[in-house]
Structures are given as structure tokens and as C-alpha cells.
Amino acid sequence: MAKVINKHKNSLKEKYQKQIKLYSIFMFDILLIICIYLLVSFYFKHVAVFAVGLLITGFMIYEINKRAKVHKKEAKKYHIGYMGEKHVSKLLKRLPRSYNVINDLDLLINTERCQMDHLVIGPSGIYVIETKNYTGQLKGNDYDEVISQTFESSKIHYKKNPTHQIDRQMDLFKQLLYEHGYTIDVRGILFFANKHVKVEIDSDIAAIFTIDQNCQELSDYIKTNDSTNKPLTRDIQRELIHLVLEYNEK
């Protein structure tokens, strides 16, 4: 079992919990407004009070519910992302003991932020892993600014190309390594963690895996040493881990 270095709270989970808390507060406000309206109407028992109160109450509920829906939508988005990262974390934990897994990184490299879902450091090298929980059919290649996302309803959305995202992460991380005297190649992995996705992305930047594939395939890919890299010794791995944690803002 691989060594998990940082076991702090996941940022997506914290964002999800925050949005759920805000949503709950708004829903409580709606309940409170309804109770106040019923009490006032019962106490005064006047048609004018009832009508004006109903109008004001209805407007307030409408506005509060509109805001609550925004937080509910954000909570759902963060929860989906968190569950995807959690699934990949479990897969990476199955790597041999000689591997180190660092989850949910936020590095500050020369004033630029480099956020990574997962970083694996082991004998075979360094791997930057980006998790996506997209659904639908995804199509694109490394040269596309956006990839297409087609749903069963034939509705098409477009998303920023995730291969560009992971390419930037690898470039920044290699820059950090070079500045500290390390000439080690970094490989990228895109993992699509939703079972309702079909991926047709042609990429030389990152290896692409989906949840339908056997988890052993991901493990085998990571354990395969790139011929351009010498196997990383335990001492080098410890140095790299220390460097990463030093630059981690979390």
C-alpha cells in the first residue's frame, strides 16, 4: 500500500460543506418567514393584512429560494468533484509501499498557482494526475482549445481542454524541479471518474484512463519506468516530497 503524505481535509469537500451550510441557512429562513406570516395573520385576522402579508412573504420566499438554488447547484458541483478525487485516491493508495501519494496540492511557483488533484512520486518517476468527473461523450485532441461534451439528448456543451490544464501543471512543476537542480521528467495522467462518460480524446500530453478500466491498468502504467528517467532512489523521493510540501500553500 502506497504512503499517503498529506491527510488534511480535501478542499472540494470543504467547499461542498460550506455551500450545503449556506443552502440550509436559506431554507431555514424560508421556514421562519412562513411561520412569522402565519402568526401575524392569525393574530390580526384582517383581509388587508392577510393579502399584503401574503404578497411580501411570497416575494421574500422567491428571492431567498433563488439564492438557495445557487448554493445547492454549487454544492452538487463540488460534491461530484470530491467524489471523483476520493475514488482516484483510493486507487492510488493500492500502489506498492515504495510509492508516495500527495493529494490536493496548491503550489505557489514563481507567483503562479499550480493546483494538482494528485501527485505520485515513486521509483518509476513523478506523475501529475488530474481527475475529472464529466459525463457524456467527450471528443477532442491536444490542439483543441475546448473539447465537446455530448449528452444523450444530443445537447452539446464545450469545456476547456483538460490536456492544456495538466500540461500547464507539468510545465510549472518541471520548472520548480529545474530551479532546485532536478532534471526529472514528469508524466501526466487524466482520469475520468464518472461511469457515465465516454472519452474520445487523442492526447500525447497525458495518458487517459476511465473508471471502466481495470484499476490494475493505472497501477501498471505508473509502475512502468520511462526510459528517459533513472529510477528514483528513496533519498531523492524524500527530497522531492520535502520540496513539494515546502511549496504547498495548504
C-alpha positions as CSV (number, residue, x, y, z in Angstrom):
1,M,0.0,0.0,0.0
2,A,1.4,3.4,-1.0
3,K,2.2,6.0,1.6
4,V,-0.2,8.9,1.6
5,I,1.7,12.0,2.7
6,N,-0.8,14.7,3.4
7,K,-4.1,13.7,5.1
8,H,-5.6,17.2,5.5
9,K,-9.2,17.9,4.6
10,N,-10.0,17.9,0.9
11,S,-10.6,21.5,-0.4
12,L,-13.6,20.3,-2.6
13,K,-15.1,18.6,0.4
14,E,-14.8,21.8,2.5
15,K,-16.3,23.9,-0.3
16,Y,-19.2,21.4,-0.6
17,Q,-19.8,21.6,3.2
18,K,-19.8,25.4,3.1
19,Q,-22.3,25.5,0.2
20,I,-24.6,23.0,2.0
21,K,-24.4,25.1,5.2
22,L,-25.4,28.2,3.3
23,Y,-28.2,26.4,1.5
24,S,-29.6,25.1,4.8
25,I,-29.5,28.6,6.3
26,F,-31.6,30.0,3.4
27,M,-34.1,27.1,3.7
28,F,-34.4,27.8,7.4
29,D,-35.0,31.5,6.6
30,I,-37.9,30.5,4.3
31,L,-39.4,28.3,7.1
32,L,-39.0,31.1,9.6
33,I,-40.7,33.7,7.2
34,I,-43.7,31.3,6.7
35,C,-44.1,30.8,10.5
36,I,-44.0,34.6,11.1
37,Y,-46.6,35.2,8.4
38,L,-48.9,32.6,9.8
39,L,-48.6,34.0,13.3
40,V,-49.2,37.6,12.1
41,S,-52.2,36.5,10.0
42,F,-53.7,34.5,12.9
43,Y,-53.2,37.4,15.4
44,F,-54.6,40.3,13.2
45,K,-57.2,38.3,11.3
46,H,-57.7,41.1,8.7
47,V,-58.1,40.6,5.0
48,A,-55.8,43.5,4.2
49,V,-53.1,42.2,6.5
50,F,-53.5,38.8,5.1
51,A,-53.2,40.0,1.4
52,V,-50.3,42.3,2.0
53,G,-48.5,39.8,4.1
54,L,-49.0,37.1,1.5
55,L,-47.5,39.3,-1.2
56,I,-44.5,40.3,0.9
57,T,-44.0,36.7,2.1
58,G,-44.2,35.3,-1.4
59,F,-41.7,37.8,-2.7
60,M,-39.2,37.2,0.1
61,I,-39.5,33.4,-0.3
62,Y,-39.0,33.7,-4.1
63,E,-35.8,35.8,-3.6
64,I,-34.4,33.6,-0.9
65,N,-35.2,30.4,-2.7
66,K,-33.4,31.8,-5.8
67,R,-30.3,32.3,-3.8
68,A,-30.6,28.9,-2.1
69,K,-30.7,27.2,-5.5
70,V,-27.4,28.8,-6.4
71,H,-25.8,27.3,-3.3
72,K,-27.4,23.9,-3.9
73,K,-26.1,23.9,-7.5
74,E,-22.6,24.8,-6.3
75,A,-22.7,22.1,-3.6
76,K,-23.6,19.5,-6.2
77,K,-20.7,20.5,-8.4
78,Y,-18.2,20.4,-5.5
79,H,-19.6,17.1,-4.2
80,I,-19.3,15.4,-7.7
81,G,-15.7,16.7,-7.9
82,Y,-14.8,15.5,-4.4
83,M,-16.2,12.0,-5.0
84,G,-14.1,11.7,-8.2
85,E,-11.0,12.7,-6.4
86,K,-11.8,10.3,-3.5
87,H,-12.2,7.4,-5.9
88,V,-8.8,8.1,-7.5
89,S,-7.2,8.5,-4.1
90,K,-8.3,5.0,-3.2
91,L,-6.9,3.6,-6.4
92,L,-3.5,5.3,-5.9
93,K,-3.4,4.0,-2.3
94,R,-3.2,0.5,-3.8
95,L,0.2,1.2,-5.3
96,P,3.2,-0.6,-3.7
97,R,4.8,0.8,-0.5
98,S,7.7,2.3,-2.4
99,Y,5.3,4.9,-3.8
100,N,4.2,8.2,-2.3
101,V,0.8,9.9,-2.9
102,I,0.2,13.5,-2.2
103,N,-3.4,14.7,-2.7
104,D,-5.0,18.1,-3.3
105,L,-1.9,20.3,-3.7
106,D,-1.9,24.1,-4.2
107,L,1.7,25.0,-5.0
108,L,2.9,28.6,-5.4
109,I,5.7,28.6,-8.1
110,N,7.2,31.9,-9.0
111,T,3.9,33.8,-8.2
112,E,1.9,31.3,-10.2
113,R,-0.5,28.8,-8.6
114,C,-0.3,25.2,-9.6
115,Q,-3.2,23.1,-8.3
116,M,-3.0,19.4,-8.5
117,D,-5.5,16.7,-7.6
118,H,-2.9,14.1,-7.1
119,L,0.9,13.8,-7.3
120,V,2.6,10.4,-7.2
121,I,6.4,10.1,-6.5
122,G,8.0,6.7,-6.7
123,P,10.8,4.6,-8.2
124,S,9.4,4.9,-11.7
125,G,9.2,8.7,-11.6
126,I,6.8,11.6,-11.0
127,Y,3.1,11.6,-12.1
128,V,0.7,14.6,-12.1
129,I,-2.9,13.3,-12.0
130,E,-5.9,15.4,-12.8
131,T,-9.4,13.9,-12.0
132,K,-12.5,14.9,-14.0
133,N,-16.0,13.8,-13.2
134,Y,-17.5,14.7,-16.6
135,T,-20.4,12.8,-18.1
136,G,-21.5,12.3,-21.7
137,Q,-19.3,11.8,-24.8
138,L,-16.1,13.8,-24.8
139,K,-14.2,14.5,-28.0
140,G,-11.1,16.5,-28.8
141,N,-7.3,16.4,-29.0
142,D,-4.3,18.3,-27.7
143,Y,-4.7,21.1,-30.3
144,D,-8.2,22.0,-29.4
145,E,-8.8,24.9,-27.1
146,V,-12.1,23.2,-26.0
147,I,-13.4,19.7,-26.1
148,S,-17.0,18.8,-27.0
149,Q,-19.3,17.2,-24.4
150,T,-22.4,15.5,-26.0
151,F,-25.3,14.2,-23.9
152,E,-27.9,11.5,-24.7
153,S,-30.3,14.3,-25.5
154,S,-27.8,15.4,-28.3
155,K,-27.2,18.6,-26.4
156,I,-23.6,19.7,-26.8
157,H,-21.6,21.7,-24.3
158,Y,-17.9,22.8,-24.6
159,K,-15.4,22.6,-21.9
160,K,-11.8,23.9,-21.5
161,N,-9.4,21.3,-22.8
162,P,-8.2,19.4,-19.7
163,T,-5.0,18.3,-21.5
164,H,-4.0,22.0,-21.6
165,Q,-4.6,22.2,-17.8
166,I,-2.4,19.3,-17.0
167,D,0.2,20.4,-19.5
168,R,0.5,23.7,-17.6
169,Q,0.7,21.9,-14.3
170,M,3.5,19.7,-15.5
171,D,5.4,22.7,-17.0
172,L,5.2,24.6,-13.7
173,F,6.3,21.6,-11.7
174,K,9.2,20.8,-14.0
175,Q,10.2,24.5,-13.7
176,L,10.2,24.1,-9.9
177,L,12.3,20.9,-10.1
178,Y,14.8,22.5,-12.5
179,E,15.3,25.5,-10.3
180,H,16.3,23.2,-7.5
181,G,18.7,21.1,-9.6
182,Y,16.5,18.2,-10.6
183,T,16.3,17.1,-14.2
184,I,13.5,14.6,-13.9
185,D,10.7,14.1,-16.4
186,V,7.1,14.5,-15.2
187,R,4.3,12.5,-16.7
188,G,0.6,13.4,-16.8
189,I,-2.5,11.3,-16.3
190,L,-6.1,12.3,-16.9
191,F,-8.6,10.2,-15.0
192,F,-12.3,10.4,-15.9
193,A,-14.0,9.1,-12.7
194,N,-17.7,9.1,-13.8
195,K,-19.1,5.8,-15.1
196,H,-21.4,7.7,-17.5
197,V,-18.6,9.1,-19.7
198,K,-17.2,8.0,-23.0
199,V,-13.8,9.5,-23.7
200,E,-12.5,10.1,-27.3
201,I,-9.7,12.5,-26.6
202,D,-6.5,11.9,-28.5
203,S,-3.6,13.1,-26.4
204,D,0.2,12.9,-26.4
205,I,0.4,15.2,-23.3
206,A,-1.3,12.9,-20.9
207,A,-2.3,9.2,-20.5
208,I,-6.0,8.9,-20.3
209,F,-7.9,6.4,-18.0
210,T,-11.5,5.9,-17.3
211,I,-13.3,4.3,-14.4
212,D,-14.4,1.4,-16.6
213,Q,-10.8,0.3,-17.0
214,N,-9.3,-2.2,-14.5
215,C,-7.6,-0.3,-11.7
216,Q,-4.6,-2.5,-12.3
217,E,-4.0,-0.7,-15.7
218,L,-3.5,2.6,-13.9
219,S,-1.2,1.0,-11.4
220,D,0.8,-0.8,-14.1
221,Y,1.2,2.4,-16.1
222,I,2.6,4.2,-13.0
223,K,5.0,1.4,-12.1
224,T,6.4,1.3,-15.7
225,N,9.6,3.3,-15.7
226,D,10.1,5.8,-18.6
227,S,13.4,5.1,-20.4
228,T,14.3,8.8,-20.1
229,N,14.3,8.5,-16.3
230,K,16.6,6.7,-14.0
231,P,14.8,5.0,-11.1
232,L,14.3,7.4,-8.3
233,T,16.1,6.4,-5.1
234,R,14.4,6.7,-1.7
235,D,16.6,9.6,-0.8
236,I,15.7,11.5,-4.0
237,Q,12.0,10.7,-3.3
238,R,12.3,12.1,0.2
239,E,13.9,15.3,-1.1
240,L,11.2,15.8,-3.7
241,I,8.4,15.2,-1.1
242,H,10.0,17.8,1.2
243,L,10.3,20.3,-1.7
244,V,6.6,19.8,-2.7
245,L,5.4,20.2,0.9
246,E,7.6,23.3,1.3
247,Y,5.8,25.0,-1.7
248,N,2.3,23.7,-0.8
249,E,0.1,26.6,0.4
250,K,-2.4,24.2,2.2
